[in-house]
């Protein structure tokens, strides 16, 4: 989309005809040099919080703003990030757009992108690691990790106990800290 020129949080937009207008409020609008990115963020991954009707209403409101080929970025709020789930929601958005009497015609171009919070973190961290001058970016990435932790958003793949590598913990031949628990009372 080009360099970021302006950022607006929670703009209040209207979609629809004058007598049947309804308000939409995207979470963030990033006006870039070449395109505009509208972000609709939901807090959790793994549960359905992105809905076709809301996304379609935001696309209709964006059309009224005369942005050329906007990008609607839906972050989080997907039951799964499988191709089937994303295709299903894309189809529902398209159907919702075409069900209105003032339906968007085929000439209106937009991109609808779905991404999980974890995938967003993964792609950001790869970008930071590949950047030669990344000391400042490393600090930003740490801040993002803390924000994810604070909000209870997972940014790493789950690790299961059965998948962990076994590690022996011994000091001078004694099993440390667990002797009493295992029943060996002779040492204290």
Legacy VTK file of the C-alpha trace (Angstrom):
# vtk DataFile Version 3.0
C-alpha trace
ASCII
DATASET POLYDATA
POINTS 188 float
0.000 0.000 0.000
2.984 2.358 0.209
4.242 4.567 3.024
1.856 5.353 5.877
0.561 8.921 5.591
-2.292 9.054 8.095
-3.823 6.827 10.781
-7.347 7.224 12.180
-8.805 5.156 15.018
-12.539 4.326 15.075
-13.799 6.682 12.362
-17.583 6.915 12.210
-18.776 6.251 8.656
-22.229 5.838 7.168
-23.337 3.402 4.512
-26.546 3.180 2.578
-29.040 5.622 1.151
-29.946 8.828 2.973
-33.219 7.407 4.362
-31.728 4.046 5.429
-28.245 4.979 6.600
-26.452 2.960 9.205
-23.217 3.748 10.947
-20.070 1.599 10.803
-16.920 2.065 12.814
-13.775 0.302 11.584
-11.086 -0.076 14.236
-8.270 1.620 12.316
-7.926 3.276 8.921
-4.395 3.482 7.541
-4.143 5.878 4.644
-1.034 4.968 2.724
0.568 6.520 -0.313
-0.998 4.097 -2.795
-3.943 2.459 -1.009
-6.006 2.624 2.135
-6.090 -0.229 4.663
-9.175 -0.569 6.837
-8.650 -2.812 9.860
-11.447 -4.685 11.599
-9.852 -6.345 14.630
-11.414 -8.889 16.958
-9.802 -9.867 20.216
-9.536 -13.640 19.951
-8.399 -16.284 17.512
-10.234 -19.595 17.485
-13.794 -18.275 17.850
-16.104 -16.706 15.299
-16.221 -12.925 15.785
-15.831 -11.706 12.182
-19.209 -11.524 10.491
-19.949 -11.118 6.797
-22.671 -8.518 7.338
-20.380 -6.169 9.277
-17.544 -6.549 6.777
-19.910 -5.951 3.851
-21.288 -2.818 5.534
-17.741 -1.502 5.990
-16.973 -2.192 2.329
-20.099 -0.291 1.279
-19.091 2.642 3.509
-15.559 2.554 2.072
-16.988 2.786 -1.436
-18.758 5.964 -0.392
-15.383 7.414 0.635
-14.076 6.988 -2.932
-10.953 5.058 -1.956
-9.323 3.309 -4.902
-9.020 -0.468 -4.355
-9.189 -0.457 -0.536
-7.837 -3.306 1.553
-10.103 -4.567 4.338
-7.921 -6.412 6.843
-9.827 -8.640 9.279
-7.522 -9.496 12.195
-8.501 -12.260 14.623
-12.014 -13.455 15.196
-11.888 -16.497 12.941
-12.905 -19.939 14.144
-9.978 -21.296 12.122
-7.639 -19.979 9.471
-8.231 -22.856 7.104
-8.688 -22.082 3.428
-12.212 -23.508 3.626
-13.204 -21.194 6.503
-11.755 -18.109 4.800
-13.383 -19.024 1.462
-16.728 -19.502 3.235
-16.556 -16.058 4.857
-15.420 -14.413 1.597
-18.420 -15.941 -0.158
-20.760 -14.718 2.606
-19.316 -11.184 2.328
-19.791 -11.231 -1.445
-23.381 -12.455 -1.049
-24.085 -9.769 1.573
-22.695 -7.092 -0.747
-24.831 -8.304 -3.648
-28.014 -8.734 -1.598
-28.590 -5.003 -1.097
-30.559 -2.982 -3.629
-27.553 -0.658 -3.896
-25.213 -3.640 -4.431
-21.602 -2.971 -5.314
-21.081 -3.642 -8.976
-18.320 -5.851 -10.319
-16.181 -2.816 -11.186
-15.657 -1.943 -7.518
-12.370 -3.570 -6.579
-11.221 -4.295 -3.061
-9.056 -6.815 -1.257
-10.391 -8.700 1.756
-7.627 -10.219 3.872
-8.037 -12.458 6.928
-5.195 -13.066 9.387
-4.937 -14.462 12.904
-3.151 -12.570 15.655
-0.536 -15.332 15.861
0.088 -15.255 12.106
0.368 -11.457 12.224
3.001 -11.778 14.961
4.880 -14.506 13.063
5.104 -12.463 9.865
6.159 -9.355 11.817
8.870 -11.229 13.698
10.254 -12.719 10.461
10.379 -9.225 8.956
12.203 -7.885 12.032
14.728 -10.739 12.002
15.464 -10.157 8.307
16.000 -6.412 8.734
19.679 -5.419 9.012
19.033 -2.333 11.172
16.533 -3.850 13.580
17.496 -2.788 17.126
14.531 -0.413 17.350
12.275 -2.939 15.669
13.350 -5.596 18.189
12.129 -3.310 21.000
8.833 -2.763 19.192
8.444 -6.535 18.754
9.041 -7.032 22.508
6.342 -4.426 23.193
3.991 -6.321 20.876
4.743 -9.562 22.762
3.936 -7.840 26.075
0.691 -6.444 24.648
-0.273 -9.928 23.411
0.493 -11.363 26.872
-1.504 -8.613 28.560
-4.536 -9.346 26.376
-4.178 -13.124 26.609
-3.424 -13.508 22.897
-1.184 -16.436 21.970
1.719 -15.504 19.726
3.543 -18.838 19.808
2.409 -22.283 18.743
1.094 -24.420 21.607
3.639 -26.801 23.079
2.378 -30.030 24.581
4.158 -31.847 27.409
4.333 -35.032 25.355
6.313 -33.147 22.692
8.941 -31.676 25.037
12.429 -33.149 25.066
13.256 -34.974 28.297
15.890 -33.269 30.438
17.595 -34.902 33.419
18.110 -32.628 36.421
20.840 -33.939 38.743
23.389 -32.327 41.035
26.168 -34.526 42.470
24.166 -37.675 41.856
21.092 -36.495 43.738
17.760 -35.774 42.185
17.286 -32.140 43.162
14.249 -30.992 45.044
12.077 -34.037 44.474
13.693 -36.656 46.738
11.133 -36.109 49.510
8.288 -36.153 47.039
9.387 -39.459 45.527
9.495 -41.121 48.961
13.259 -41.084 49.758
13.129 -39.678 53.307
16.646 -40.902 54.226
18.312 -37.685 53.018
16.318 -35.152 54.967
LINES 1 189
188 0 1 2 3 4 5 6 7 8 9 10 11 12 13 14 15 16 17 18 19 20 21 22 23 24 25 26 27 28 29 30 31 32 33 34 35 36 37 38 39 40 41 42 43 44 45 46 47 48 49 50 51 52 53 54 55 56 57 58 59 60 61 62 63 64 65 66 67 68 69 70 71 72 73 74 75 76 77 78 79 80 81 82 83 84 85 86 87 88 89 90 91 92 93 94 95 96 97 98 99 100 101 102 103 104 105 106 107 108 109 110 111 112 113 114 115 116 117 118 119 120 121 122 123 124 125 126 127 128 129 130 131 132 133 134 135 136 137 138 139 140 141 142 143 144 145 146 147 148 149 150 151 152 153 154 155 156 157 158 159 160 161 162 163 164 165 166 167 168 169 170 171 172 173 174 175 176 177 178 179 180 181 182 183 184 185 186 187
